[in-house]
Amino acid sequence: MPKSESKNSSVLNMPIAELTRRIQKVEALLTEAESLLPGLRTLTEDDRRHTNGKLRNGESEMLKRVLDAVRAQPGYFTSLADEDEGSDPTKLEVDLIADRLARRELLSQALARFARIEQPLSDSVLHLGEQTRTVLLAAYRIARTLARSDAKLRDQIAPVIDFYSTSSRRSKAGEDAPHSP
């Protein structure tokens, strides 16, 4: 592999200018993806935690079989007519339910594709944070101590001291704080 290719082979070592260009392109593509999928729902944390909409692997196929049974014998299922949130309160609207299930499957495919990039992206952010935060917090602790006798250094890191003292107060209220800054 040519040296220039190996240098660009990973977000961990490609030139910052190249990574910046690529991130801008990804952001543009994500903006386009958002515009291609209008009307996506946003649930509250509580709704997300308690929803009955979490389907197991293979469950969608099983639910299609149930739909087939409802289509074959609709009379057996009239008691559910008001449960489908459809427009006809006198019958179970099988086509409406089938349409929703098909939409769920399509959105689930897109979600799976996003998940394949979301986890490694998240892990890379954590990895780079780990590689920088520990050493910089150690440098901060040294700088904070030295700032007591060095006015120039104190002025330079004053916003940092304010940030971490604010973070410490918030952590007492339940938010994340740095490890012993």
KACORLIN-V231084 format. One line per field, one symbol per residue. psi: psi as a letter, one per 30 degrees, with the letter a starting at -180 (. if undefined). A space follows every 10 residues. Layout:
psi: ???
//
This chain:
psi: kkeeeefgfk ffglkeeeee eeeeeeeeee eeeeffilgk ljlleeeeeg lggjklkfee eeeeeeeeee eeifefgffg efffhafjgf ljieeeeeee eeeeeeeeee eeeeeffeee eeeeeeeeee feeeeeeeee eeeeefffgj eeeeeegeee eeeeeeeeee efgglkllji .
//
